[in-house]
Amino acid sequence: QVQLVESGGGLVQPGGSLRLSCAASGFTFSSYTMRWYRQAPGKERELVAAIAPIGGILNYLDSVKGRFTISRDNAKNTVYLQMISLKPEDTAVYYCNAVSFQTYWGSGTLVTVSS
């Protein structure tokens, strides 16, 4: 059974930091490109960051460059998103995505940036 389970979301003040984690199971994690997406209220889902199977960074959304860092630990079947200098406009549900021959999605974790 394939699972992607996100964690680490929550309420944080502007300028604060969070680290999201996505634990994967049920597929060969090290063969998949991993991505973080987000969807803010009333907006379309957008790609935030992507990392190749062996760790090369593929891309970042322009608005998060220099503030967000994607990484992965293939031994732990986990992908991370370190977020610093958070802004209110980063408020969204953040989703983990795995893509190769098939595509899998997590159920999301809510990040709220507010004072």
LINHU-V686157 format. One record per backbone hydrogen bond with DSSP energy under -0.5 kcal/mol. NH is the residue of the N-H (numbers start at 1). CO is the residue of the C=O. If there is no record, write none. Layout:
nh = [NH;NH]
co = [CO;CO]
This chain:
nh = [3;5;6;7;10;12;15;16;18;20;21;22;23;24;24;25;29;31;32;33;34;35;36;37;38;39;43;46;48;49;50;51;52;55;58;59;61;64;65;65;67;68;69;71;73;76;77;78;79;80;81;82;83;83;84;85;86;90;91;92;93;94;94;95;97;98;99;100;104;106;107;109;111;112;113;114;114]
co = [25;23;4;21;110;112;86;13;83;81;7;79;5;22;77;3;27;28;29;99;51;97;49;95;46;93;40;38;36;36;59;34;56;52;50;50;48;61;61;62;64;64;82;80;78;73;73;73;22;71;20;69;18;81;67;15;16;87;88;111;39;92;109;37;35;104;33;102;98;96;4;94;92;10;111;12;112]
